[in-house]
């Protein structure tokens, strides 16, 4: 039983990515996204210097299970970083 609780805690601790952002990464056209997801993209890209590398890392993190896809996530100013920096 403790193992199941630990796994559930780990799932909750994973950072979340908005489903629309994930769909955009998989090839959905930007113009087809809801306005909320366009805002999510803006917020995620705001402080990134190398966007191509950032999105490659996000895609890889989702594929590896390090980022959860969320139906309700809204990316906002002041959120914890989605990914650790390259130096971590």
C-alpha positions in Angstrom: 0.0 0.0 0.0 2.7 2.6 0.8 4.2 1.9 -2.7 0.8 2.9 -4.3 0.6 6.1 -2.2 4.2 7.0 -3.2 3.4 6.5 -6.9 0.3 8.7 -6.6 2.3 11.4 -4.8 4.9 11.3 -7.5 2.2 11.7 -10.2 0.8 14.7 -8.4 4.3 16.2 -8.0 4.9 16.1 -11.7 4.7 19.5 -13.4 1.7 19.9 -15.8 1.4 21.0 -19.4 -1.8 22.2 -20.8 -3.4 19.8 -23.2 -3.7 22.4 -26.0 0.0 23.1 -25.8 0.8 19.4 -26.1 -1.5 19.2 -29.1 0.3 22.2 -30.7 3.6 20.4 -30.1 2.2 17.4 -32.0 1.4 19.5 -35.0 -2.0 21.2 -34.3 -2.1 24.6 -36.1 -1.6 27.6 -33.9 -4.6 29.3 -35.4 -6.8 26.3 -34.4 -5.9 26.7 -30.7 -8.3 28.3 -28.2 -7.2 31.7 -27.0 -6.3 30.3 -23.6 -3.8 27.9 -25.1 -2.3 30.7 -27.2 -1.8 32.6 -23.9 -0.2 29.4 -22.4 2.3 29.4 -25.2 3.1 33.1 -24.7 3.6 32.5 -20.9 5.8 29.5 -21.4 8.0 31.2 -24.1 8.3 34.5 -22.2 11.7 33.9 -20.5 13.2 31.3 -22.9 16.2 32.3 -25.0 16.4 29.2 -27.3 12.8 28.2 -28.0 13.6 25.3 -30.3 15.6 23.6 -27.6 13.0 24.4 -25.0 10.2 22.8 -27.0 12.3 19.8 -27.8 13.0 19.4 -24.1 9.3 19.8 -23.2 8.3 17.2 -25.8 11.0 14.7 -24.5 9.9 15.3 -20.9 6.2 14.5 -21.8 7.3 11.4 -23.6 9.5 10.3 -20.6 6.6 10.8 -18.2 8.3 13.7 -16.4 5.5 16.2 -17.4 1.8 15.4 -17.0 -0.8 16.5 -19.6 -3.6 18.4 -17.9 -7.1 19.4 -19.1 -7.3 22.2 -16.6 -3.8 23.7 -16.4 -3.5 27.4 -17.1 0.1 28.6 -17.4 0.5 31.9 -15.5 3.2 34.4 -14.5 4.9 33.2 -11.4 4.4 29.5 -12.0 7.3 27.2 -11.2 9.5 26.5 -14.2 8.1 23.7 -16.4 11.6 22.2 -16.7 14.8 22.4 -14.7 17.4 24.6 -16.3 20.1 22.9 -18.4 22.6 23.3 -15.6 20.6 21.4 -13.0 
